[in-house]
Amino acid sequence: MKGYVYILASARNGTLYVGVTRDIVRRLHEHRSDALPGFTERYGVHRLVHLEEYDWLADAIAREKRLKKWKRAWKLQLIEEGNPRWADLAPTLGFDPS
């Protein structure tokens, strides 16, 4: 079963959120609609700026745990390496925010 590790940002160099899911489109919808109360709702963290896909959910969970322990500067560097303009990657997944 596939798994995804993702980083959401409120803005370029803004507040970051690291998460893991089996269904990235569903999870993005939950974050963006503020369907569930919590961190991303409170801080307006909705822009998908980094995404990693794994063949196994267990591998994605392990990676998420490692990323959460990283220093902020390392996370920023990871985002910049793959997405230097901090573009919202959600449309590349066919995500429709409506």
For each residue, the residues with C-beta under 8 A, 3 or more apart:
1: 22 56 57
2: 22 53 54 55 56 57 60
3: 20 21 22 53 54 56 57 58 59 60 61
4: 20 21 22 24 27 51 52 53 54 60
5: 18 19 20 51 52 54 60 63 64 67
6: 18 19 20 21 24 27 48 50 51 52
7: 16 17 18 19 48 49 50 51 67 75 78 79
8: 16 17 19 31 40 45 46 47 48 49
9: 12 13 14 15 16 17 45 47 49 79 86
10: 14 15 43 44 45 46 47
11: 14 47 86
12: 9 86
13: 9 76
14: 9 10 11 45
15: 9 10 43 44 45
16: 7 8 9 45 72 75
17: 7 8 9 31 39 40 43 45
18: 5 6 7 64 67 68 75
19: 5 6 7 8 27 64
20: 3 4 5 6 57 60 61 63 64
21: 3 4 6 24 26 27
22: 1 2 3 4 57
23: 26 27
24: 4 6 21 27 28 51 93
25: 28 29 93 94 95
26: 21 23 29 30
27: 4 6 19 21 23 24 30 31
28: 24 25 31 32 48 90 93 95
29: 25 26 32 33 35 95 97
30: 26 27 33 35 36
31: 8 17 27 28 34 40 45 46
32: 28 29 46 97
33: 29 30
34: 31 37 40 41
35: 29 30
36: 30 41
37: 34 41 42
38: 41 42
39: 17 42 43 45
40: 8 17 31 34 43 44 45 46
41: 34 36 37 38 44
42: 37 38 39
43: 10 15 17 39 40
44: 10 15 40 41
45: 8 9 10 14 15 16 17 31 39 40
46: 8 10 31 32 40
47: 8 9 10 11 86 88 90
48: 6 7 8 28 51 88 89 90 93 95
49: 7 8 9 79 83 86 87 88 89
50: 6 7 78 79 82 83 89
51: 4 5 6 7 24 48 89 93
52: 4 5 6 60 63
53: 2 3 4
54: 2 3 4 5 57 59 60 63
55: 2 59
56: 1 2 3 59 60
57: 1 2 3 20 22 54 60 61
58: 3 61 62
59: 3 54 55 56 62 63
60: 2 3 4 5 20 52 54 56 57 63 64
61: 3 20 57 58 64 65
62: 58 59 65 66
63: 5 20 52 54 59 60 66 67
64: 5 18 19 20 60 61 67 68
65: 61 62 68 69
66: 62 63 69 70
67: 5 7 18 63 64 70 75 78
68: 18 64 65
69: 65 66
70: 66 67 74 75 78
71: 74 75
72: 16 75 76
73: 76 77
74: 70 71 77 78
75: 7 16 18 67 70 71 72 78 79
76: 13 72 73 79 80
77: 73 74 80 81
78: 7 50 67 70 74 75 81 82
79: 7 9 49 50 75 76 82 83 86
80: 76 77 83 84
81: 77 78 84
82: 50 78 79
83: 49 50 79 80 86 87 89
84: 80 81
85:
86: 9 11 12 47 49 79 83
87: 49 83
88: 47 48 49 91
89: 48 49 50 51 83 92 93
90: 28 47 48 93 95 97
91: 88 94 95
92: 89
93: 24 25 28 48 51 89 90
94: 25 91
95: 25 28 29 48 90 91
96:
97: 29 32 90
98:
